[in-house]
Amino acid sequence: MAGERILYIEDNPENRTLVRRVLMAEGYTMIEAADGAAGLRAVEDSPPHLIIVDINLPDIDGYEVTSRIKMVPGWSHIPVIAMTANVMQGDREKSLAAGCDGYIQKPIDVDLLPMQIAKFLARVKA
C-alpha cells in the first residue's frame, strides 16, 4: 500500500539503492539502515509497517536482528522479510525459524518485488 514505511536493513549500498528505487516508485516510504544495530535503532525511533533484512550483516546478523525484533511485544507484529543471497538448502527454513515472515532471494526480480511486498503487507491487514 502506498505511503507505508518500509525499513530495509542492508550493508550493500547498491542493493539499498536498487530496492529503494523500486519501492519508492510504488509509493512506499523507505527507511534504510546499513547494519543490524542501526536497523534496531530505526525500529525503535519509528516502527515501520514492514522490515526487509539482509541476513549477512557486518555486526548483528539478520537472524539475530529478527529474533530481537520479534521479542519486543510492540514490534512482534511487524512483518520481517529476509532478503538474502543465502539460497542453499535449509537457508529459507533457517530464516523462518529465526522469526522471519517471508524470504526473498537475491538477486531480486525488480518486476516481482513490489507484488511480493504488497502481499506481505496485505497479510498484516487481514
N, C-alpha and C positions, 0 to 999 in steps of 0.2 A: 504494500500500500504506500502510495506516495507520501512523503513527508515523515515517514517513520525513521527513527535513528538506528543506524547500524554501526556497531563498533567492529573494526577489523584490526586484529592483533597479528601483526606480521613484521618480521625483521627485514625483509627484502623490499627496498623502496620501489623497484619496478613492479613487483606484484601488487603493492599497495596502490600505485598509480593506476594500473590496469583495472583493478576491482573498483576503485573509486570512480573512475570514468564511466564504467559500465553501469554501476548502480546509481550514480548521480544523474545519469541520462534518463533513468527511470523515475526520478523524483525523490529518491531516498536521500536523507541527510547522513553524511559519513563522518564518523569519528575514527581516528586512527591512533594506534599505539605501536611502537617499534619493538617492544618486548613485553614479557608477561607482567612484570611489576607495573609498568606504565598502563597496561591494559586493566589491571585490577584497580588502579587509581582512577582510571576513566570510568569504570563501572560505579565506583563509589561517588564520584563527582556528579554524574548524570546517567543513571541507569538507562541503557539503550533498550530498544524493542527486540533486538536480536544481536548476537555476537558471532562473528566468524573468527576462528582462532587457528593459526598455523600450529602444527604440532612441534616442529623443530625450532623452538625459540632459543635465543642465546642464554637466557638466565633461568627462568622457570619454564619448563616445557609446557606445551599446550594441554597435556593430560592433567598436570598439577593445577594449571590456571583454571581449567574446567571444574576440577574437584573442589577448589576453593570457592568458586562462584556458586556451585550447587549446594554448598554447605551453609550459605547465608540465607536465612528464611526470606528476606525481602528480594533476593536475587534468583532464587532457585527456579522461578517460573520462566526466566528469560531463556529462550532457546539458544543453545550454543552449537554451532556447526563447525566441525573440523574441516579445514581446507588444507590438504596436505599432499605432498608427493610420496608419502609413505603408502605404497599400494601393494605391498606384499600380502600374502595370505595371512589373515589374522589382524592386520592393521585396522581395518574398519571396525572389527569387533572390539579391539582394544580401545578405540576412540569412544565407542558406545558404552563400554564398561566404565570408562572414566567419567561418564555423565553427559557426553555429547548427545545431542538430539538428532544429529544428522552428520553426514560425511560427504564431502565433495572432493574428488580427485583433481590434482594438478597434473598437467596444465588444464586450466578451466576452459570450458566452452562458453565464449562470451555471449553467444545467442541463447544458450540454455540457462546461464546463471540467473538472470532476472526471474525466470519462471521458477527456478529452484527456491530462490529466496522468498518469492511471493507465496509459494506453497508452505514453507516453514512458518511464515508469519500468519497465514490463514489458519493453521492448526492451533495457534495460540488463541486466536479469537473464537474458535469453535467451541 
